[in-house]
Every structure is written in structure tokens, then in C-alpha cells.
Amino acid sequence: MSDTATLPEKLRTALNRTRVLPISLRELVAEAADELETFERSFDLRWKADMRAIKRWQAATGRKLTWPDHADLCVWLLEELERVKNGATP
């Protein structure tokens, strides 16, 4: 198993190597691996969206070394959306 394998992949590999677990426990581990994979995809999606928003905020404010508070970032993004809706250019 490579060091770059994700945790769900490692769980599935370990699960496939272990045949002595009761079927219900095997199913539970497989279900947990699927749920973990879903959480990781969700986290990655949110992280990438946050990073795009932060980069836009940094470019707009000139504060390249600062990360805004998440609530402040959301307010700023909503204000930007409203500006664009009202005809302002981004």
C-alpha cells in the first residue's frame, strides 16, 4: 500500500485482507470508509471554494498576507455579488 493512499483506500485494503471479521462488522467498516470518502470530498470542495474566495478578497483589498474571518468573507462576497447584479464590473 502506498503512502499516498487515502484513508478510505487504506481501510478498504485492510478490510479486504481481513476475512475473519463478522459480516456485520465488515459492512460497518466498509460503510465508514464510504462515509469518510464523502466527507473528504466535501471538505476538499469547501476548501477549494474558500481558497478562491480568499484570493479574490486579498486581490480586492490588497491584503495579500491576511485571511479574512469566514463571516466577514461571506459578507464581502455577498456585497460583491450585489455590486455585479447592479451592473458594476468585478
Backbone bond lengths (Angstrom), bond angles and torsions (degrees), N, CA, C in turn:
res aa  C-N    CA-C-N  psi(-1)  N-CA   C-N-CA  omega(-1)  CA-C   N-CA-C  phi
1 M - - - 1.438 - - 1.526 107.89 -
2 S 1.312 117.15 132.23 1.461 120.51 -176.47 1.524 110.72 -79.96
3 D 1.332 115.13 159.00 1.458 120.65 177.66 1.522 111.54 -70.34
4 T 1.319 117.63 -16.71 1.456 120.81 -178.23 1.526 112.33 -89.62
5 A 1.324 117.55 -1.44 1.465 120.59 179.38 1.516 109.48 -65.78
6 T 1.310 115.45 141.40 1.460 119.74 178.06 1.515 109.29 -75.64
7 L 1.320 116.19 164.19 1.457 119.65 179.70 1.528 111.94 -59.89
8 P 1.359 119.28 -43.70 1.470 117.30 176.87 1.533 112.64 -59.43
9 E 1.346 116.69 -38.52 1.464 119.11 178.12 1.533 110.56 -64.73
10 K 1.328 116.48 -40.63 1.467 120.11 178.57 1.525 110.75 -64.52
11 L 1.344 116.63 -40.70 1.464 120.08 177.64 1.518 111.22 -61.97
12 R 1.334 115.79 -45.36 1.468 119.18 -179.57 1.532 111.23 -63.70
13 T 1.321 116.92 -40.48 1.465 120.65 179.38 1.524 109.92 -63.76
14 A 1.325 116.48 -46.38 1.467 120.11 178.90 1.522 110.54 -62.93
15 L 1.327 115.90 -40.09 1.458 120.20 179.65 1.525 110.95 -63.34
16 N 1.316 117.72 -40.62 1.463 121.23 -179.92 1.530 111.76 -67.72
17 R 1.329 116.88 -28.31 1.469 120.25 179.76 1.528 111.81 -80.48
18 T 1.332 116.61 -21.29 1.458 121.64 -176.69 1.512 109.56 -101.75
19 R 1.316 116.18 108.91 1.468 121.14 -177.65 1.525 112.13 -102.14
20 V 1.322 117.63 -3.58 1.460 119.58 -173.78 1.530 113.21 -90.88
21 L 1.326 118.07 -6.83 1.460 120.29 179.81 1.523 110.47 -70.70
22 P 1.318 116.92 143.73 1.468 118.75 173.44 1.526 109.54 -60.03
23 I 1.313 116.83 149.39 1.461 121.54 -174.96 1.524 111.09 -57.44
24 S 1.330 118.21 -38.22 1.462 120.04 -179.20 1.525 111.12 -65.27
25 L 1.317 117.74 -38.18 1.459 121.79 177.79 1.530 110.33 -69.40
26 R 1.348 115.30 -40.01 1.470 118.90 177.20 1.522 109.99 -61.47
27 E 1.322 116.66 -42.48 1.465 120.65 178.96 1.523 110.87 -64.31
28 L 1.329 116.40 -39.16 1.466 120.95 179.26 1.528 110.99 -63.61
29 V 1.330 116.71 -43.51 1.472 120.31 178.81 1.527 109.96 -65.46
30 A 1.326 117.35 -41.96 1.466 120.38 178.77 1.521 110.46 -63.15
31 E 1.323 116.67 -41.10 1.462 120.78 178.31 1.529 110.81 -64.94
32 A 1.325 116.80 -40.06 1.464 121.03 178.05 1.528 110.79 -63.81
33 A 1.322 116.87 -39.18 1.469 120.53 178.51 1.524 110.15 -64.20
34 D 1.333 117.12 -41.47 1.466 120.37 177.81 1.522 110.91 -63.90
35 E 1.330 116.25 -42.91 1.466 120.11 -179.57 1.522 111.02 -65.61
36 L 1.314 116.60 -40.30 1.459 121.02 177.91 1.524 110.56 -61.82
37 E 1.326 116.47 -42.45 1.462 120.70 178.65 1.528 110.63 -61.46
38 T 1.324 116.82 -40.48 1.465 121.28 177.23 1.526 110.37 -62.81
39 F 1.334 116.95 -44.89 1.462 120.78 178.77 1.526 111.26 -61.95
40 E 1.330 116.59 -41.02 1.468 119.77 179.55 1.524 111.42 -64.43
41 R 1.338 116.74 -42.13 1.473 119.87 177.93 1.529 110.37 -62.88
42 S 1.321 116.43 -41.93 1.459 121.64 179.53 1.529 110.50 -63.73
43 F 1.331 116.27 -44.89 1.457 120.44 178.43 1.523 111.12 -60.98
44 D 1.338 116.34 -46.66 1.463 120.64 -179.19 1.527 111.54 -61.19
45 L 1.325 116.35 -41.22 1.463 120.43 178.31 1.525 110.57 -62.21
46 R 1.321 117.00 -46.76 1.464 121.83 179.82 1.525 110.48 -64.33
47 W 1.331 117.01 -42.51 1.468 121.24 -178.88 1.530 110.49 -60.69
48 K 1.331 116.22 -46.92 1.474 119.64 -179.00 1.521 110.96 -64.28
49 A 1.322 117.67 -40.28 1.467 121.05 178.13 1.531 110.19 -64.37
50 D 1.324 116.81 -43.57 1.469 120.26 177.83 1.525 110.99 -61.22
51 M 1.325 117.32 -42.70 1.460 120.45 -178.99 1.535 111.02 -64.17
52 R 1.349 117.22 -39.71 1.465 119.67 176.81 1.525 110.34 -62.90
53 A 1.322 116.80 -43.58 1.462 120.95 -179.15 1.525 110.75 -65.72
54 I 1.311 117.44 -42.63 1.462 120.87 179.78 1.526 110.54 -63.49
55 K 1.323 117.51 -41.95 1.471 120.10 178.12 1.533 110.87 -61.48
56 R 1.326 117.31 -40.38 1.473 120.69 177.30 1.527 110.44 -63.82
57 W 1.337 116.49 -43.87 1.461 121.40 179.59 1.527 110.14 -62.47
58 Q 1.339 116.17 -44.24 1.463 120.08 179.65 1.518 111.02 -62.21
59 A 1.326 117.63 -42.75 1.463 121.28 179.34 1.531 110.72 -64.83
60 A 1.326 116.73 -39.76 1.467 120.40 -177.74 1.523 112.10 -72.09
61 T 1.328 117.33 -33.68 1.470 120.09 -176.40 1.521 113.04 -97.47
62 G 1.339 116.99 -14.56 1.457 120.50 -176.76 1.525 113.03 76.73
63 R 1.310 117.40 7.70 1.475 122.01 -178.22 1.534 108.76 -97.89
64 K 1.328 115.74 76.50 1.469 122.53 -172.24 1.533 114.18 -67.44
65 L 1.316 118.11 -24.50 1.461 120.76 -176.19 1.529 112.74 -103.00
66 T 1.325 116.90 12.01 1.465 121.48 -177.06 1.514 110.47 -116.92
67 W 1.317 115.76 139.33 1.463 121.87 170.40 1.519 107.23 -106.89
68 P 1.317 117.62 126.18 1.463 118.98 -179.36 1.534 110.63 -73.43
69 D 1.327 114.09 156.74 1.458 120.34 170.40 1.525 107.44 -58.94
70 H 1.335 117.82 144.39 1.464 120.61 -175.17 1.532 111.75 -60.00
71 A 1.327 117.53 -41.57 1.470 120.02 179.66 1.526 110.05 -63.96
72 D 1.336 116.90 -43.31 1.466 120.42 178.21 1.524 110.94 -62.78
73 L 1.314 116.45 -38.47 1.462 120.96 178.19 1.526 110.53 -63.22
74 C 1.324 116.98 -43.75 1.473 120.67 178.82 1.519 110.95 -62.10
75 V 1.331 116.84 -43.18 1.469 120.60 178.41 1.524 109.74 -62.04
76 W 1.324 117.24 -44.93 1.464 120.74 -179.98 1.524 110.64 -62.13
77 L 1.332 117.13 -43.43 1.465 120.35 179.24 1.530 111.28 -62.54
78 L 1.318 117.37 -41.37 1.465 120.12 178.04 1.529 111.06 -64.82
79 E 1.332 117.09 -38.82 1.467 120.31 176.24 1.528 111.00 -64.24
80 E 1.322 116.41 -40.67 1.468 120.29 177.12 1.521 111.06 -62.98
81 L 1.314 116.76 -42.04 1.461 121.11 177.63 1.525 110.22 -60.29
82 E 1.307 116.52 -44.71 1.471 120.88 179.73 1.532 110.69 -62.92
83 R 1.341 115.86 -40.63 1.480 119.07 178.12 1.510 110.66 -60.77
84 V 1.326 117.52 -44.62 1.461 122.21 -178.86 1.529 109.79 -65.12
85 K 1.328 116.58 -42.42 1.467 120.72 178.31 1.529 111.15 -60.40
86 N 1.317 116.22 -32.10 1.469 120.74 -179.33 1.519 112.88 -87.62
87 G 1.327 117.04 9.53 1.454 120.92 173.24 1.506 116.82 99.84
88 A 1.339 118.09 -2.71 1.464 119.61 178.48 1.520 109.20 -72.84
89 T 1.310 117.47 150.07 1.465 121.52 176.59 1.525 108.14 -87.57
90 P 1.335 116.46 144.22 1.477 119.97 -178.49 1.505 113.04 -65.44
